[in-house]
Amino acid sequence: MLFFIILILTFASGYFLPWWVVAIAAFLPALFIGKTPAKSFFAGFSAVFIVWAAMALFKSIPNDNMLAKRVATLMHLPNWILLLVITALIGGLVGGMSALSGVLVRKAFAKSK
């Protein structure tokens, strides 16, 4: 359930809002419905990883990956697919750490009561 909520929020915010809104989109659902830290991290990581990879492909395929190839060359990467994986990995880490933070904040306040 947490995975799908983060997936939908990330996809919906990806077109209109800055990239860092992904952190908020993963933090808030994990704050309210996250069960364990490990499950929340993997839900946030995998949801944001999938969305960022899909959005990068949607924006790169129409121009025949021309910009992605040039940026990969600029970063001394062998091909544009590796650039796509690195991009999705960075987004996944942001989403995973944010979801982990959300569930840990809830646990911290639950123990203090």
N, C-alpha and C positions, 0 to 999 in steps of 0.2 A: 504494500500500500504506500509506504513512504517513498519507494522508488518511483512509482507512477506520479505521485504528487510533485516530487522534485523534477521529474522529467517534463511534466506539463508546464510547470512554472518557469523552468529554464527555457523551454522552447518558446513559450509565449513572450517572455521578456527579451529574448535574444534578438528580435528584430527591431525593437523600439528603444531599448534602454542600454546603458553602458555595460561593458562586460562584467564589472564587479557586482552587478545585481544578482549574478549567479550565487554569490556567497549568501545574500539575504534569502534567495529562493531555496537554498538548501538548509540554512540555519533555522528559519521559522518552522517549517514542518517537523524537523527533527526535535525542536524545542517542545512541540506539543504532542507529537505521536511517536517519537523515537523510542525504541525499546532498549536496546543495548548499544554501547559505544561501537562495537565492531560491526553490527548490522547497519547502524546509521552511517558509519564511514563508508562501507561498501555500497550502500544505497545511493549516497550522495556522489561518490566517485563514479560509479557505473552510469548513473543517470546523466550527469554532466558530461562524462566522456562520450557517451553515445550522441547526445545532442550537439556537442561541439564538433564532433567528427562529421555528423550529418550536415550541419550548417556550413562547415568549411567545404564539404563536397558540393552542396547546392550552390555556393557562391563561386566555386572554382571551375566546375564542369562547363558552364555556359561559355567561358572564354578559352576553352581547351587547356586549362591549367597554366596559362601563360604566366600570370603573375606568381603563382605558386612555384613554378619552375625557376623563375628569376630570383625569388627570395631564397629558395633552396640553394641555388648557386651562390648567392651572396653570403649565405651562412655556411658554405663549404659542405653541404649535405649532398649525398649521391643522387637523390631524386626527391620529387615533390611529395611522394607518399610518406617518407620519413618526416617531412615537415608537418604533414597532416597528423601523424601519430604524436609528434611532440606537442603540437597545439592541443590536441585532445587530452593528452596526458597532463598538461599544465592545468587545463580546465577541470579535469577530473580530480586533481589534487586540491584545487581550490574548493570544489564542491564537497569532497570527502572531509577535508579539515573543517569546513564550515558546518557540515552536518554533525560531525563529531563534537564540535564546540557547542552546538545546540543541545545535544543530549547531555553533555557534561554540565552545562549551565543549569539545566533542569534538575539534575541529580544534586548539584551543589546547593541549590535553594531548597530542595526537598529535605535534605539532611539538616539544614539550619533551622527548620521550623520546629 
